[in-house]
Amino acid sequence: MMKIKASASIWLILCFLICVIILVLALVLVVFPKKNQVSDVQTDIDNVETQILAETNRLNQLRQYDKDPEQFLRQIDVLEERMPQNVELADIIQQIDYAAEEAGLDFFSFTPSVPIAYQDFYTVTCDVILNGRYFNLIEFFNHVERLPRSVKVVYLNLIQDDSGLPYLQITLTFKAFFTTNQGIEELVQQGV
């Protein structure tokens, strides 16, 4: 009787081990690969949804252009005005002088450097010294933002003027952008 109970418990343990082995094999051979396939399919679905969203946005832009085909040409004209082909240094000086005059600042000096080429465009760095009050400087920056040409201020230094009045000597460094190297040779020859 004892022998029968011992052999029954061995068979029971053996059946349990076989079930565990079958379960592990099923997980390794069936479930995990299918889970990886589901994950790959979900990644593909996410990529397709992103592409659909991008194409939907593109379609909406094309429909907008279809309604007003001249819109694209107007945008190109604005970009060409903000970033002209030539350096046009005289135009830069005139626009900065105009912004300073409108803001109530005294235009003291303007010193350009040799233009530098970047990937698809060129930039000329210019140092400007202005004299005036702090609030005039704020107004100057407002005028610079509205200039027809793209100008980016990269450095600002304020020094109290020695005359005893509440005036500041304002040193600015800014960059102006253009798209071709036409006119650069003249600047280099002039010793800019």
Buried (B, 14 or more C-beta within 10 A) or exposed (E): EEEEEEEEEEEEEEEEEEEEEEEEEEEEEEEEEEEEEEEEEEEEEEEEEEEEEEEEEEEEEEEEEEEEEEEEEEEEEEEEEEBBEBBBBEBBBEBBBEBBEBBEBBBBEBEBBEBEEEEEEBBBBBBBBBBBBEEBBEBBEEBBEEBEBBBEBEEEEEEEBEEEEEBBBBBBBBBBBBBEEEBBEEBEEEEB
